[in-house]
Amino acid sequence: MTFPESLPQENRFTAIPATLGDLPDLLALEEEAFPTGERWSEDIFKEELARRPEGIKILKDGNKIIGYFEVEHESRDGIHVGDIGSIAVSNDYRGQGIGEYLLKTAISTLKSQGVSLIRAKTRYNNVEMLNLLGRFEFKRVGATPNYYRSGHDSVDFEMRLR
């Protein structure tokens, strides 16, 4: 599969590392993008930013955060595994390729860190993300019952890199 190199000219944004100063806008985006019981809390963001300052990347339009992704990686039994923990896009920017750009950039970030397997989870009824992962050739590998605090199951995906 060939990934688009960039968004159309009118939608050019660059993913940059998030900082603690971005926390209020990240929390506002969480509230907008995810249902109660599935949002990251302020404490989770602080923990992730302290643990891996480069792990959360944001997109801004001017001063407004319009999307973000979170990734991490580790080695398990000699296999470098990457996880896409979250992707969110502001409602005002949906349908413009922002989610696709975020996913592509998350994959590129993990690839540059030497991972050979990328995992992702999404809510069983998150149709947009289910479709997006499918377009990027992620394979469904299972489900995790009651994965989210809301009690919803996740659908689990993997992508093997060559």
RAQUIFEN-V200200 format. One record per pair of residues at least 12 apart in sequence whose C-alpha atoms are under 10 Angstrom apart, sorted by the first residue. I is the first residue (numbers start at 1). J is the second residue. D is the distance in Angstrom with one decimal. If there is no record, write none. Layout:
# RAQUIFEN-V200200
i: (I;I)
j: (J;J)
d: (D;D)
This chain:
# RAQUIFEN-V200200
i: (1;1;1;2;3;3;3;3;3;4;4;4;4;5;5;5;6;6;6;6;6;7;7;7;7;7;8;8;10;11;11;11;11;11;12;12;12;12;13;13;13;13;13;13;13;13;14;14;14;14;14;14;14;14;15;15;15;15;15;15;15;15;15;15;15;15;16;16;16;16;16;16;16;17;17;17;17;17;17;17;17;17;17;17;18;18;18;18;18;18;18;18;18;18;18;18;18;19;19;19;19;19;19;19;19;19;20;20;20;20;20;20;22;22;22;22;22;23;23;23;23;23;24;24;25;25;25;25;25;26;26;26;26;26;26;26;26;26;26;26;27;27;27;27;27;28;28;29;29;29;29;29;29;29;29;29;30;30;30;30;30;30;31;32;32;32;32;33;33;33;33;33;33;34;34;35;36;36;37;37;37;37;37;38;38;38;38;38;38;38;39;39;39;39;40;45;48;48;48;49;52;52;52;54;54;54;54;55;55;55;55;55;55;55;55;55;55;56;56;56;56;56;56;56;56;56;57;57;57;57;57;57;57;57;58;58;58;58;58;59;59;59;59;61;64;65;65;66;66;66;66;66;66;66;66;67;67;67;67;67;67;67;67;67;67;67;68;68;68;68;68;68;68;68;68;68;69;69;69;69;69;69;69;69;69;69;69;70;70;70;70;70;70;70;70;71;71;71;71;71;71;71;71;71;71;71;71;72;72;72;72;72;72;72;73;73;73;73;73;73;73;74;74;74;75;75;75;79;79;79;79;80;80;80;80;80;80;80;80;81;81;81;81;81;81;81;81;81;81;81;82;82;82;82;82;82;82;82;82;82;82;82;82;82;82;83;83;83;83;83;83;83;83;83;83;84;84;84;84;84;84;84;84;84;85;85;85;85;85;86;86;86;86;86;87;87;87;87;87;87;87;87;88;88;88;89;94;95;99;99;99;100;100;100;100;100;103;103;103;103;104;106;107;107;107;111;111;114;115;115;115;116;116;116;116;117;117;117;117;117;118;118;118;118;118;118;119;119;119;119;119;119;119;119;119;120;120;120;120;120;120;120;120;120;120;121;121;121;121;121;121;121;121;121;121;121;121;122;122;122;122;122;122;122;122;122;122;123;123;123;123;123;123;123;123;123;123;124;124;124;124;124;124;124;124;125;125;125;125;126;126;130;130;130;133;133;133;134;136;137;137;137;137;138;138;138;138;138;139;139;139;139;139;140;140;140;140;140;141;141;141;141;141;142;142;142;142;142;143;143;143;144)
j: (135;136;137;136;100;101;104;135;136;97;100;101;104;101;104;105;97;100;101;104;105;96;97;98;100;101;96;97;96;61;93;96;97;98;59;61;98;101;58;59;60;61;62;66;98;101;57;58;59;60;61;101;102;105;56;57;58;59;60;67;68;69;101;102;105;106;54;56;57;58;59;60;68;49;53;54;55;56;57;58;59;68;69;70;45;49;53;54;55;56;57;58;59;65;68;69;70;45;46;49;50;53;54;56;57;58;42;45;46;49;50;53;45;58;63;64;65;41;42;45;46;49;42;65;63;64;65;66;67;40;41;42;45;58;64;65;66;67;68;88;39;40;41;42;45;65;90;64;65;66;67;68;88;89;90;91;67;68;87;88;89;90;90;88;89;90;91;67;87;88;89;90;91;88;89;150;149;150;148;149;150;151;152;123;147;148;149;150;151;152;86;148;149;150;86;70;70;71;72;70;70;71;72;70;71;72;109;69;70;71;72;73;84;85;106;109;110;68;69;70;71;72;85;86;87;106;69;70;71;87;102;105;106;109;70;87;88;89;102;89;98;101;102;93;90;89;90;88;89;90;91;92;93;94;98;87;88;89;90;91;93;94;98;99;101;102;86;87;88;89;90;98;99;102;103;106;84;85;86;87;88;89;99;102;103;105;106;83;84;85;86;87;88;102;106;83;84;85;86;87;106;107;109;110;118;119;120;84;85;106;109;110;113;118;110;113;114;115;117;118;119;113;114;115;114;115;116;114;115;116;117;110;111;113;114;115;116;117;118;110;111;113;114;115;116;117;118;119;158;160;106;107;109;110;111;113;114;115;116;117;118;119;120;158;159;106;107;110;115;117;118;119;120;121;158;103;106;107;110;118;119;120;121;122;106;119;120;121;122;103;106;120;121;122;99;100;102;103;106;120;122;129;102;103;129;102;128;128;128;129;132;129;132;133;135;136;129;132;133;136;136;118;136;159;161;161;162;161;160;161;162;159;160;161;162;158;159;160;161;162;138;157;158;159;160;161;138;139;140;141;156;157;158;159;160;133;138;139;140;154;155;156;157;158;159;133;140;142;143;144;147;153;154;155;156;157;158;143;144;147;148;152;153;154;155;156;157;143;144;146;147;148;152;153;154;155;156;143;144;145;152;153;154;155;156;152;153;154;155;154;155;155;156;157;157;158;159;157;159;157;158;159;160;156;157;158;159;160;156;157;158;159;160;155;156;157;158;159;155;156;157;158;159;154;155;156;157;158;155;156;157;156)
d: (8.6;7.3;7.6;9.0;9.0;9.1;7.1;9.7;8.0;10.0;8.8;8.1;8.3;8.8;8.9;9.8;9.5;9.8;7.2;9.4;9.8;8.4;6.7;7.8;8.9;6.9;9.0;8.7;9.9;9.2;9.5;7.5;8.2;8.1;9.7;9.2;9.4;9.7;9.5;6.2;6.9;7.3;9.8;9.6;8.8;9.1;9.2;8.1;6.0;7.7;9.6;9.5;9.6;9.4;9.3;5.5;5.2;5.0;8.0;8.9;7.9;8.9;9.2;7.8;7.7;9.4;8.6;8.3;5.1;5.4;6.7;8.6;9.1;9.3;7.1;5.4;7.3;5.8;4.4;6.2;9.0;9.4;9.8;9.9;9.8;7.6;7.4;7.4;8.3;5.6;5.4;5.8;9.1;9.8;8.6;9.7;9.8;9.7;9.1;7.0;9.4;7.4;9.1;8.5;9.1;9.4;10.0;8.4;7.0;7.2;8.9;9.5;10.0;8.9;9.9;9.6;8.1;10.0;7.3;7.4;8.0;9.7;8.5;10.0;9.5;7.4;6.3;9.1;10.0;9.2;9.7;8.8;8.4;8.7;9.8;7.2;9.1;8.5;8.1;9.5;8.4;7.6;7.2;6.8;8.6;9.3;9.5;9.8;7.6;7.6;7.6;8.9;7.4;7.5;6.3;8.8;9.6;9.7;9.8;7.3;9.0;8.9;9.9;9.1;8.8;6.9;7.1;9.5;9.4;6.2;6.7;6.5;7.0;8.1;9.9;8.4;8.7;7.1;6.9;5.0;4.4;8.1;9.2;9.1;9.5;5.9;6.0;6.2;9.1;8.9;9.8;9.2;8.9;9.6;9.2;9.9;8.8;9.9;9.6;9.9;9.8;9.2;8.0;8.9;8.7;9.1;9.9;8.1;5.5;5.2;6.1;9.3;9.7;9.7;9.6;9.3;9.9;6.9;5.7;4.4;6.6;8.9;9.5;9.1;9.7;9.6;5.5;6.5;8.6;9.7;8.8;9.2;8.6;9.9;8.9;9.8;9.5;9.9;8.8;9.1;8.8;9.9;8.4;9.9;9.7;8.9;7.9;8.3;5.8;5.0;8.4;8.1;6.8;9.3;8.5;7.4;5.3;4.2;5.9;9.5;8.5;9.6;7.4;7.8;9.9;7.7;7.9;5.7;5.5;6.8;9.2;9.5;8.9;7.0;9.6;9.6;7.4;7.5;5.4;4.3;6.6;9.1;9.2;6.4;7.7;8.7;6.8;8.4;6.0;5.3;5.2;6.7;9.4;9.7;7.7;5.5;4.6;5.7;7.5;9.3;6.8;8.9;8.2;7.4;9.7;9.8;9.6;6.9;7.6;9.7;9.5;7.7;9.5;9.7;7.2;7.8;9.0;7.2;9.6;8.7;9.8;9.7;9.8;8.2;9.9;8.4;9.9;9.6;7.5;6.9;7.7;9.5;9.8;8.7;6.6;4.4;5.6;6.6;8.8;8.7;9.9;9.7;8.7;5.3;6.3;4.9;5.9;7.5;9.9;9.5;9.6;8.8;9.5;6.1;8.5;8.7;8.9;5.8;7.8;6.1;4.6;6.2;8.7;9.6;9.7;9.3;9.4;8.2;9.5;8.5;5.6;4.8;5.9;8.8;9.2;8.5;7.1;8.3;8.8;7.3;6.3;5.1;7.7;9.9;10.0;8.6;6.7;7.4;9.1;9.7;9.9;8.3;8.4;8.5;7.4;9.9;7.1;7.4;9.0;10.0;9.6;8.9;8.5;10.0;9.8;8.7;10.0;9.8;9.1;8.4;8.0;9.4;6.9;9.1;9.3;8.8;9.7;8.3;8.3;8.5;8.3;9.8;9.6;9.4;9.5;7.7;9.8;9.6;8.9;7.6;9.9;8.4;5.8;4.9;7.0;6.8;5.8;4.6;6.0;9.2;8.6;8.3;5.5;5.1;6.4;7.7;8.4;9.4;9.8;9.5;7.4;5.6;4.4;6.5;8.9;8.4;8.5;9.8;9.4;9.6;8.4;6.0;5.2;6.4;8.6;9.5;9.4;9.6;8.4;8.8;9.3;9.6;5.9;5.5;4.6;6.1;8.8;9.4;9.9;9.5;9.4;9.9;8.4;5.2;5.5;6.9;8.4;9.5;9.7;9.9;8.5;7.9;6.7;6.1;4.6;6.1;9.0;8.4;9.6;9.9;7.4;6.0;5.3;5.4;9.1;8.9;9.0;8.8;9.0;9.5;9.4;8.3;9.8;9.3;7.8;9.2;9.2;9.1;8.5;9.6;8.8;6.8;9.3;9.5;5.8;5.3;4.7;8.1;8.4;5.3;5.3;6.2;9.0;7.2;5.8;4.4;6.6;9.1;8.0;5.6;5.3;6.6;9.8;8.6;6.2;5.1;7.2;9.5;4.4;5.2;8.6;7.1)
